[in-house]
Amino acid sequence: MKIAVDAMGGDFAPAVVVNGALQAAEQYGIPVTLVGDGTTLEDIVGGKNPGGGVSIRHCDEVVRMDESPFKAIRSKKSSSIRIAFELVRDGQADAVVSAGNSGATLAAGLVILGRLKGVERPGIASILPGRVGDVILIDAGANVDCRPVHLLHFAFMANAFAVSCLGMKNPKVGLLSIGEEGVKGNELVKAAHGLFKESGLNFAGNVEGRDIFSGEVQVIVCDGFVGNVALKVSEGMAKAVSSMIKEEMRKSLLGKLGLIFGAHAFKRLRDSLDYETYGGAPILGINGIGIVCHGSSSERAILNGIRRAAEYLRNDVRDKLAASLGQGDSSGSREP
């Protein structure tokens, strides 16, 4: 097993990405190939790689966050994210982790590895903490403009992922909307609602934003625009609430004592809400394993993203997903 990491992707790349990869190699014994500017990466790695678990693959180009994903992937043949997926295609790596341009990560996966058969649009499946269990939010940002059938495909992929890879049994599937009634929502959601009712999925109907973290519905489906906004709002709210609680408790002696005696409970709560704990979100539907990390990922987030990729490889996520979708042969078509 070897994980290809886009060392040039992310707000704090390459130093934070390199250090996270070094930790993954040291703590979990996961071999990592860093893809990026060789001279820069060698300077950062220095003597911190005594076990040789981290190797470097030089490339000359980087896809910036403000670039058009497909255009950049096709024009920048030596970009770090493209080379990372080419390593998987050529059998020199088994999965890709990137905190860079998420659209470019998806585009590179499609262009280089192709799609699983029957999948029209891959989606990013973000795993969120629910009150009574994990929740899969799909799509979390890959497709900002969708048709109703795309939402249905997201639901089938996330359902298969939940059952085959996360051990969920007959997960409830919901459509994210502005009301529980089927007649509420925009035209996309209302049209998709009818498809979901006839799909054979364990469809729980529409769910509202306040229901995401209840955990009572295990798969929540929306387009990538709505999903990404919901994800970022959730992250911001978790940080804001944590800070506000600490500030209020520091205002009194009893509050300060509560902080001291409740430190472990606060840490568990913080970790359960922290996206860094989950590392990254898998791209479901490409013919391989690709993990999208947050652009502002820390060393810990990169470490956990690599660990998550290794777990998916050990659990044969790609093949299980293909089999659950009824594909049989997991080879797929590539973007033209």
GILINKA-V461769 format. One record per residue. N is the residue number from 1. RES is the residue in one letter. SS is DSSP state (a for helix, b for strand, c for the rest). PHI is phi as a letter, one per 40 degrees, with the letter a starting at -180 (* if undefined). Layout:
BEGIN
n = [N,N]
res = [RES,RES]
ss = [SS,SS]
phi = [PHI,PHI]
END
This chain:
BEGIN
n = [1,2,3,4,5,6,7,8,9,10,11,12,13,14,15,16,17,18,19,20,21,22,23,24,25,26,27,28,29,30,31,32,33,34,35,36,37,38,39,40,41,42,43,44,45,46,47,48,49,50,51,52,53,54,55,56,57,58,59,60,61,62,63,64,65,66,67,68,69,70,71,72,73,74,75,76,77,78,79,80,81,82,83,84,85,86,87,88,89,90,91,92,93,94,95,96,97,98,99,100,101,102,103,104,105,106,107,108,109,110,111,112,113,114,115,116,117,118,119,120,121,122,123,124,125,126,127,128,129,130,131,132,133,134,135,136,137,138,139,140,141,142,143,144,145,146,147,148,149,150,151,152,153,154,155,156,157,158,159,160,161,162,163,164,165,166,167,168,169,170,171,172,173,174,175,176,177,178,179,180,181,182,183,184,185,186,187,188,189,190,191,192,193,194,195,196,197,198,199,200,201,202,203,204,205,206,207,208,209,210,211,212,213,214,215,216,217,218,219,220,221,222,223,224,225,226,227,228,229,230,231,232,233,234,235,236,237,238,239,240,241,242,243,244,245,246,247,248,249,250,251,252,253,254,255,256,257,258,259,260,261,262,263,264,265,266,267,268,269,270,271,272,273,274,275,276,277,278,279,280,281,282,283,284,285,286,287,288,289,290,291,292,293,294,295,296,297,298,299,300,301,302,303,304,305,306,307,308,309,310,311,312,313,314,315,316,317,318,319,320,321,322,323,324,325,326,327,328,329,330,331,332,333,334,335,336]
res = [M,K,I,A,V,D,A,M,G,G,D,F,A,P,A,V,V,V,N,G,A,L,Q,A,A,E,Q,Y,G,I,P,V,T,L,V,G,D,G,T,T,L,E,D,I,V,G,G,K,N,P,G,G,G,V,S,I,R,H,C,D,E,V,V,R,M,D,E,S,P,F,K,A,I,R,S,K,K,S,S,S,I,R,I,A,F,E,L,V,R,D,G,Q,A,D,A,V,V,S,A,G,N,S,G,A,T,L,A,A,G,L,V,I,L,G,R,L,K,G,V,E,R,P,G,I,A,S,I,L,P,G,R,V,G,D,V,I,L,I,D,A,G,A,N,V,D,C,R,P,V,H,L,L,H,F,A,F,M,A,N,A,F,A,V,S,C,L,G,M,K,N,P,K,V,G,L,L,S,I,G,E,E,G,V,K,G,N,E,L,V,K,A,A,H,G,L,F,K,E,S,G,L,N,F,A,G,N,V,E,G,R,D,I,F,S,G,E,V,Q,V,I,V,C,D,G,F,V,G,N,V,A,L,K,V,S,E,G,M,A,K,A,V,S,S,M,I,K,E,E,M,R,K,S,L,L,G,K,L,G,L,I,F,G,A,H,A,F,K,R,L,R,D,S,L,D,Y,E,T,Y,G,G,A,P,I,L,G,I,N,G,I,G,I,V,C,H,G,S,S,S,E,R,A,I,L,N,G,I,R,R,A,A,E,Y,L,R,N,D,V,R,D,K,L,A,A,S,L,G,Q,G,D,S,S,G,S,R,E,P]
ss = [c,b,b,b,b,b,c,c,c,c,c,c,c,c,a,a,a,a,a,a,a,a,a,a,a,a,a,a,c,c,b,b,b,b,b,b,c,a,a,a,a,a,a,a,a,c,c,c,c,c,c,c,c,b,b,b,b,b,c,c,b,c,c,c,c,c,c,c,a,a,a,a,a,a,a,c,c,c,b,a,a,a,a,a,a,a,a,a,a,c,c,c,c,c,b,b,b,b,c,c,c,a,a,a,a,a,a,a,a,a,a,a,a,c,b,c,c,c,c,c,c,c,b,b,b,b,b,b,b,b,c,c,b,b,b,b,b,b,c,c,c,c,c,c,c,c,c,a,a,a,a,a,a,a,a,a,a,a,a,a,a,a,a,a,a,c,c,c,c,c,c,c,b,b,b,b,c,c,c,c,c,c,c,c,c,c,a,a,a,a,a,a,a,a,a,a,a,c,c,c,c,c,b,b,b,b,b,c,a,a,a,a,a,a,c,c,c,c,b,b,b,c,c,a,a,a,a,a,a,a,a,a,a,a,a,a,a,a,a,a,a,a,a,a,a,a,a,a,a,c,c,c,a,a,a,a,a,a,a,a,a,c,a,a,a,a,a,a,a,a,a,a,a,c,a,a,a,a,c,c,b,b,b,b,c,b,c,c,c,b,b,b,c,c,c,c,c,c,a,a,a,a,a,a,a,a,a,a,a,a,a,a,a,a,c,c,a,a,a,a,a,a,a,a,c,c,c,c,c,c,c,c,c,c,c,c]
phi = [*,a,b,c,b,c,c,c,c,h,c,b,c,c,d,c,c,c,c,c,c,c,c,c,c,c,c,b,g,c,c,b,b,c,b,i,c,d,c,c,c,c,c,c,c,f,c,c,b,c,c,g,c,b,b,b,b,c,a,b,b,b,c,c,c,c,c,c,d,c,c,c,c,c,c,c,c,b,c,c,c,c,c,d,c,c,c,c,d,c,g,c,a,b,a,b,b,a,b,c,d,c,c,c,c,c,c,c,c,c,c,c,b,g,b,c,d,g,c,c,b,c,b,c,b,c,c,b,c,b,c,b,i,c,b,b,b,a,c,c,i,c,b,c,b,b,b,d,c,c,c,c,c,d,c,c,c,c,c,c,c,c,c,c,b,b,g,c,b,f,c,c,b,b,c,c,a,c,a,c,c,c,c,c,h,c,c,c,c,c,c,c,d,c,c,c,c,c,c,g,c,c,c,c,g,c,b,c,d,c,c,d,c,c,g,c,b,c,b,b,b,a,c,c,c,c,c,c,c,c,c,c,c,c,c,c,c,c,c,c,c,d,c,c,c,c,c,c,c,c,c,b,c,c,c,c,c,c,c,c,c,b,d,c,c,c,c,c,c,c,c,c,c,c,c,c,c,c,g,a,b,c,c,c,h,c,c,i,b,b,b,b,c,c,d,c,d,c,d,c,c,c,d,c,c,c,c,c,c,c,c,c,c,c,c,f,d,d,c,c,c,c,c,c,c,g,c,g,c,c,c,b,c,b,c,c]
END
